[in-house]
């Protein structure tokens, strides 16, 4: 059930990304964003000097987000492995406790039967 929920959340995120991307493409097409930028740069050539900084900044931001996501994924992987080990240990302890309680219960039952006979 949890895997299905995680998959659903991932699909929702992917769908949201696709919707936003398609929306931006449609808006830029109908409002001729590229033509507007070309006019802006033709009228103001100094603005062209900012374009390389913007592109480099966006590329750096993209790579940084990729590294950030990768590191969070590795942390999540380690956390999941640790939690599974702890869960197995808790199950083992619970089984040991239940077995101990059964032994004690049998011993007490035996002692009660012995005292009834005496």
Protein Blocks (a to p, Z undefined) as FASTA:
>chain_A
ZZmmmmmmmmmmmmmmmmmmmmmmmmmmmnommlmmmmmmmmmmmlmmmmmmmmmmmmmm
mmmmmmmmmmmmmmmmmmmmmmmmmmmmmmmmmmmmmmmmmmmmmmmmmmmmmmmmZZ
